[in-house]
Amino acid sequence: MRALPLILAAGLALLALAPLAAPYLQFVLTVAVAKGFAALGVALLLRAGLISLGHAMFFAVGAYAAAFLAQAVGINDFLLLLPFAVAVSALAGLLVGAFLVRYRAIFFAMLNLAVSMVAYALASKLYSITGGTDGLRIDVPTLMGMSLEKAQFDQALYYISLVLLAVVGWLVHRYLKSPLGQALAAVHTNEVRLEYLGVSAWSTLLAAYTISAALAGIGGAIAAVAIGHVLPEYAFWTESGHLVLTAVLGGIAGIAGPFVGSIFLELIHTVAVGYAAEAWNLIVGVALLAVIFFLPRGLFGLIESAAGVKDHRGETEL
């Protein structure tokens, strides 16, 4: 099991070196890491047996919050845009979650979907605030007050994203090891017994929902400044489905799983579009089927096997 942190550290180092060998991968991997944060938020809820079909809403909230702060307020430093986007997303998650975490199973999934589609409709229609279907443009932000060229900022953003991946991933790992995180898994296995022990399932799930929204906000802010444009489609239901697929594909047994799944999907999509534009859907579909049929614990299961980690369903790895 000690080999697992070493493998993950080696993977992080490989990500850091990848743009040096193939510069075109920098943008692809930045977007993949951004979506990985949102998929990690979905994975937290999956641990409690809850499927969110509307989590892209918080991804969009983070992106729009960063764009709004830059355009309307004039604050354009990335180190201010990011925490603002996370705070707004967490607040949105707290307000929405206070209502939604009372429900379970299909009701939870469909209510999330319904709320996200309301958010998508509002983002599409409120032209004076969101720019409507044209969206909002984000100019290249400053970094600690320094104005950088687009290429320089993109490179800095990539490595900041990797640092965030390591730091936030460790914090989420500690959260899942804490009593509150352990109670999250207990909601899925035996919620009634948890309540008898005096632990509120509602409070436990609300905390997890708020954290998951904040994680999506991190991804939304990174994607917004990387792409330079925010659109209502960020909140569309297909994006939410993509996040669920990413979390399941990567594997929810470890914190690294959603990021592995996101990077895998983005790379497969990029290669498929580049070399077989007319058949990229087929290539992506075959790759997904192969993982689903032969890797029941997701791609992270391969990493666990390489590290010699046994299949402990209740154990949380990095």
C-alpha distance (Angstrom), angle and dihedral (degrees) to the residues before:
residue distance angle dihedral
M1 . . .
R2 3.79 . .
A3 3.79 88.0 .
L4 3.81 91.4 65.4
P5 3.84 96.9 74.3
L6 3.81 89.1 47.1
I7 3.81 91.6 52.2
L8 3.79 91.1 48.1
A9 3.81 91.4 47.9
A10 3.80 89.3 50.2
G11 3.81 89.6 50.4
L12 3.81 90.8 51.5
A13 3.80 90.2 49.4
L14 3.81 89.4 50.0
L15 3.80 89.9 53.2
A16 3.79 89.8 50.6
L17 3.81 91.3 52.8
A18 3.83 97.4 40.5
P19 3.85 96.9 86.2
L20 3.80 89.7 52.3
A21 3.79 90.5 59.4
A22 3.82 96.4 36.3
P23 3.84 112.4 17.4
Y24 3.81 92.6 -172.0
L25 3.81 89.1 66.1
Q26 3.80 92.5 65.7
F27 3.80 95.5 81.2
V28 3.82 93.0 40.2
L29 3.80 92.2 51.6
T30 3.82 92.9 44.5
V31 3.80 90.5 56.4
A32 3.82 90.3 43.3
V33 3.81 91.8 54.1
A34 3.81 90.3 46.6
K35 3.80 91.4 53.9
G36 3.79 89.0 43.0
F37 3.81 90.2 63.9
A38 3.81 90.5 53.7
A39 3.82 91.1 45.8
L40 3.81 89.1 51.5
G41 3.80 87.9 57.2
V42 3.80 89.7 52.8
A43 3.82 89.9 48.1
L44 3.82 90.9 56.1
L45 3.79 90.1 58.7
L46 3.80 91.7 44.4
R47 3.80 87.9 60.0
A48 3.80 87.1 63.6
G49 3.80 90.9 47.7
L50 3.82 93.1 -105.3
I51 3.80 122.5 130.9
S52 3.80 115.7 -156.9
L53 3.80 112.0 -156.5
G54 3.80 92.0 179.1
H55 3.78 105.8 49.1
A56 3.79 93.4 116.9
M57 3.82 84.0 76.1
F58 3.81 89.9 75.4
F59 3.80 90.5 44.8
A60 3.81 86.7 56.7
V61 3.81 92.5 44.2
G62 3.80 90.0 56.4
A63 3.80 91.8 47.5
Y64 3.81 94.3 47.3
A65 3.82 91.9 44.7
A66 3.81 90.4 56.0
A67 3.81 91.8 45.7
F68 3.80 92.9 47.1
L69 3.80 93.5 49.5
A70 3.80 90.4 49.8
Q71 3.81 97.0 44.8
A72 3.79 106.5 31.4
V73 3.80 100.9 31.2
G74 3.78 98.9 29.7
I75 3.80 95.7 -130.1
N76 3.78 103.1 137.6
D77 3.80 106.9 165.6
F78 3.78 112.9 117.4
L79 3.79 93.0 -141.6
L80 3.81 87.4 61.2
L81 3.80 97.2 38.2
L82 3.81 92.6 55.4
P83 3.84 99.8 54.1
F84 3.81 90.6 42.1
A85 3.81 91.0 53.0
V86 3.81 91.2 47.3
A87 3.82 92.1 48.7
V88 3.82 93.3 49.6
S89 3.80 91.9 46.9
A90 3.81 91.8 48.4
L91 3.81 90.8 49.5
A92 3.81 90.5 49.4
G93 3.81 89.2 49.0
L94 3.80 91.3 50.0
L95 3.81 93.2 51.1
V96 3.80 96.5 43.0
G97 3.79 93.6 39.1
A98 3.81 93.3 53.1
F99 3.80 86.2 69.1
L100 3.81 103.1 31.4
V101 3.81 101.6 47.8
R102 3.80 89.4 68.3
Y103 3.81 87.4 74.8
R104 3.79 132.6 70.0
A105 3.80 141.4 -160.9
I106 3.81 117.6 -3.1
F107 3.81 92.5 -4.6
F108 3.81 91.5 60.5
A109 3.79 92.0 46.3
M110 3.79 95.7 48.5
L111 3.80 95.0 43.3
N112 3.79 89.4 53.3
L113 3.78 88.7 50.2
A114 3.81 91.8 49.3
V115 3.80 94.2 49.5
S116 3.81 91.9 47.0
M117 3.80 91.6 51.9
V118 3.80 89.8 51.6
A119 3.81 87.5 52.6
Y120 3.82 90.0 48.6
A121 3.81 91.1 50.8
L122 3.81 91.8 49.4
A123 3.81 91.8 48.4
S124 3.82 89.1 51.1
K125 3.82 96.0 47.8
L126 3.82 106.0 35.9
Y127 3.79 95.3 82.5
S128 3.80 95.1 166.1
I129 3.80 92.0 57.3
T130 3.80 108.4 25.6
G131 3.80 101.2 22.9
G132 3.81 89.7 -115.7
T133 3.77 116.9 -121.6
D134 3.82 89.4 -15.9
G135 3.78 89.6 64.0
L136 3.79 127.1 -160.8
R137 3.77 127.3 -62.2
I138 3.80 121.6 -138.0
D139 3.78 118.0 -155.8
V140 3.78 119.3 -145.3
P141 3.81 104.0 -71.4
T142 3.77 124.7 -134.3
L143 3.79 119.9 -112.0
M144 3.81 115.8 -137.8
G145 3.78 87.4 -22.2
M146 3.80 94.0 -52.2
S147 3.80 120.1 124.0
L148 3.78 111.0 -137.4
E149 3.77 134.5 -173.4
K150 3.80 115.1 -105.2
A151 3.81 93.1 -104.7
Q152 3.81 92.3 48.3
F153 3.78 93.2 48.1
D154 3.80 92.8 47.5
Q155 3.78 90.0 53.4
A156 3.81 92.0 48.5
L157 3.81 90.4 46.6
Y158 3.78 91.2 53.5
Y159 3.78 94.3 54.0
I160 3.80 92.3 42.3
S161 3.82 86.8 54.1
L162 3.81 90.7 53.1
V163 3.80 91.2 50.0
L164 3.80 89.6 49.7
L165 3.80 89.7 48.8
A166 3.81 90.6 56.6
V167 3.82 97.1 41.4
V168 3.81 98.4 41.3
G169 3.79 91.3 41.5
W170 3.81 90.2 55.2
L171 3.82 91.5 47.4
V172 3.81 91.7 51.0
H173 3.80 89.1 47.7
R174 3.82 90.0 54.1
Y175 3.81 89.9 47.0
L176 3.80 91.6 54.1
K177 3.81 90.2 48.9
S178 3.81 91.1 51.5
P179 3.83 123.0 89.8
L180 3.81 89.5 -102.9
G181 3.79 91.2 53.5
Q182 3.79 92.4 45.5
A183 3.80 89.0 51.5
L184 3.81 88.0 55.5
A185 3.81 90.9 63.7
A186 3.80 89.7 44.0
V187 3.81 90.3 59.5
H188 3.78 88.1 64.5
T189 3.81 97.0 45.1
N190 3.81 102.1 39.9
E191 3.80 118.0 -9.3
V192 3.81 94.0 171.6
R193 3.80 92.9 56.3
L194 3.80 89.2 48.3
E195 3.80 90.5 55.6
Y196 3.82 90.7 47.9
L197 3.80 88.2 55.8
G198 3.80 88.5 58.2
V199 3.81 97.2 -106.0
S200 3.79 115.3 131.7
A201 3.80 111.6 -129.6
W202 3.82 89.3 -162.6
S203 3.81 92.8 56.3
T204 3.79 91.9 44.1
L205 3.79 92.9 51.8
L206 3.80 93.6 42.3
A207 3.81 90.2 55.3
A208 3.81 90.5 49.1
Y209 3.81 92.3 46.0
T210 3.81 91.7 50.9
I211 3.81 91.8 48.4
S212 3.80 91.0 47.6
A213 3.82 90.4 51.5
A214 3.81 90.5 50.1
L215 3.81 90.1 51.4
A216 3.80 90.0 51.9
G217 3.81 88.0 49.4
I218 3.81 90.4 56.5
G219 3.79 89.6 53.4
G220 3.80 92.5 45.6
A221 3.80 93.3 52.6
I222 3.81 92.9 48.0
A223 3.81 92.7 47.3
A224 3.81 91.9 46.9
V225 3.80 95.6 55.8
A226 3.82 93.0 38.1
I227 3.81 93.6 53.1
G228 3.80 94.9 32.3
H229 3.79 93.7 -140.8
V230 3.80 135.4 76.9
L231 3.81 121.3 -154.6
P232 3.83 134.6 -179.1
E233 3.82 87.8 -115.3
Y234 3.80 87.2 77.2
A235 3.83 86.2 77.4
F236 3.81 97.8 41.6
W237 3.80 118.6 125.1
T238 3.81 93.5 -114.7
E239 3.80 89.2 61.9
S240 3.80 89.7 52.6
G241 3.80 89.9 50.9
H242 3.79 88.8 49.8
L243 3.81 90.3 55.0
V244 3.82 92.1 51.1
L245 3.80 90.4 48.5
T246 3.80 90.5 48.6
A247 3.81 92.4 51.6
V248 3.80 93.7 48.0
L249 3.79 93.4 42.2
G250 3.79 93.5 51.7
G251 3.78 93.3 41.0
I252 3.79 129.7 -110.8
A253 3.83 95.6 -132.4
G254 3.80 91.4 88.6
I255 3.78 136.9 34.1
A256 3.80 90.5 -122.6
G257 3.82 92.4 55.7
P258 3.84 99.2 85.2
F259 3.82 90.8 47.2
V260 3.80 91.5 49.1
G261 3.80 89.7 49.8
S262 3.79 92.8 47.8
I263 3.80 94.0 48.9
F264 3.80 90.7 46.2
L265 3.81 92.6 52.1
E266 3.81 94.7 45.5
L267 3.80 93.1 48.5
I268 3.81 93.3 46.3
H269 3.80 90.1 47.8
T270 3.82 92.5 48.7
V271 3.80 94.3 48.0
A272 3.79 93.0 43.9
V273 3.81 93.6 50.3
G274 3.79 91.9 44.8
Y275 3.79 97.9 49.5
A276 3.79 105.3 23.2
A277 3.79 107.4 22.5
E278 3.80 93.7 167.8
A279 3.80 94.6 48.9
W280 3.80 103.1 35.5
N281 3.80 92.3 113.4
L282 3.81 89.7 55.6
I283 3.81 92.7 48.3
V284 3.80 93.2 48.8
G285 3.81 90.8 45.7
V286 3.82 93.5 51.4
A287 3.81 90.9 48.2
L288 3.80 90.9 51.0
L289 3.79 93.1 48.0
A290 3.80 90.8 50.5
V291 3.80 91.5 53.7
I292 3.80 94.3 43.9
F293 3.83 94.3 49.4
F294 3.80 100.2 39.5
L295 3.81 103.5 29.4
P296 3.83 108.6 48.4
R297 3.83 90.8 172.8
G298 3.78 91.7 50.1
L299 3.77 128.2 -119.6
F300 3.79 90.2 -48.6
G301 3.79 86.4 66.2
L302 3.81 88.3 68.9
I303 3.79 90.2 55.4
E304 3.80 91.0 48.7
S305 3.79 90.9 50.0
A306 3.79 91.0 50.7
A307 3.80 89.3 50.5
G308 3.80 92.8 47.5
V309 3.80 93.9 -116.1
K310 3.79 113.7 158.5
D311 3.80 122.0 -134.3
H312 3.81 102.6 -91.5
R313 3.78 104.9 166.0
G314 3.76 95.8 -163.3
E315 3.81 96.6 45.5
T316 3.78 122.8 100.6
E317 3.77 116.3 -145.4
L318 3.77 130.6 -177.3
